Amino acid sequence: MDLEDRVFAKDDPRDIARSLKRSAEKSQRRKSEPYRSAMSMLTFYINRAGSTLPKERREKLEAAKNELRALFGKPLQK
């Protein structure tokens, strides 16, 4: 799956989610449905950054998960 440049550096969680959704739906190389691919990429990035990810950045990326769920019509988590 090809991602937009610096997608995880965006400030707006909704922009991050929209970009991931676009990339996942457009990709011909993904191995699962678009929602799972997009969520996997986001989770992978968060986990890979680990403790070096600043708290504020992590919160924005976690918020992007809920935005992604909303864009795909999945139930939101608290």
C-alpha positions as CSV (number, residue, x, y, z in Angstrom):
1,M,0.0,0.0,0.0
2,D,1.5,3.4,-1.0
3,L,0.9,6.2,1.4
4,E,0.9,9.9,0.9
5,D,4.2,11.6,1.9
6,R,4.3,12.6,5.5
7,V,0.7,11.4,6.2
8,F,1.5,10.7,9.9
9,A,3.0,14.2,10.3
10,K,-0.4,15.9,9.6
11,D,-2.0,17.8,12.5
12,D,-5.6,16.9,11.9
13,P,-6.6,13.4,12.8
14,R,-9.4,13.5,10.2
15,D,-6.9,14.4,7.4
16,I,-4.7,11.4,8.5
17,A,-7.7,9.1,8.4
18,R,-8.9,10.4,5.0
19,S,-5.5,10.0,3.5
20,L,-5.2,6.4,4.8
21,K,-8.6,5.6,3.5
22,R,-7.8,6.9,0.1
23,S,-4.6,5.0,-0.1
24,A,-6.1,1.7,1.1
25,E,-9.0,1.9,-1.4
26,K,-6.7,2.8,-4.3
27,S,-4.1,0.2,-3.5
28,Q,-3.9,-3.0,-5.6
29,R,-1.2,-4.5,-3.4
30,R,-3.1,-4.8,-0.1
31,K,-3.8,-8.2,1.3
32,S,-7.0,-7.5,3.2
33,E,-10.0,-5.2,3.0
34,P,-9.3,-1.4,2.9
35,Y,-10.4,-0.8,6.5
36,R,-8.1,-3.4,7.9
37,S,-5.1,-2.3,5.7
38,A,-5.5,1.4,6.7
39,M,-5.9,0.6,10.4
40,S,-2.9,-1.8,10.3
41,M,-0.7,0.9,8.8
42,L,-1.8,3.4,11.5
43,T,-1.3,0.9,14.3
44,F,2.1,-0.2,12.9
45,Y,3.3,3.4,12.8
46,I,2.2,4.1,16.4
47,N,3.8,0.8,17.7
48,R,7.0,1.3,15.7
49,A,7.5,4.8,17.2
50,G,7.0,3.4,20.6
51,S,8.1,5.5,23.6
52,T,9.8,8.0,21.3
53,L,6.5,9.3,20.1
54,P,5.5,12.5,22.0
55,K,2.3,12.2,24.0
56,E,0.5,14.9,22.0
57,R,1.4,13.2,18.7
58,R,0.2,9.8,20.0
59,E,-3.1,11.3,21.0
60,K,-3.6,12.7,17.5
61,L,-2.8,9.4,16.0
62,E,-5.1,7.6,18.3
63,A,-7.9,10.1,17.4
64,A,-7.2,9.3,13.8
65,K,-8.1,5.7,14.6
66,N,-11.6,6.8,15.6
67,E,-11.9,9.0,12.5
68,L,-10.9,6.0,10.4
69,R,-13.6,3.9,12.0
70,A,-16.2,6.6,11.4
71,L,-15.1,7.0,7.7
72,F,-15.6,3.2,7.2
73,G,-18.8,3.1,9.1
74,K,-17.4,0.9,11.9
75,P,-18.4,1.2,15.6
76,L,-16.3,3.8,17.5
77,Q,-14.3,2.8,20.5
78,K,-13.9,4.9,23.7
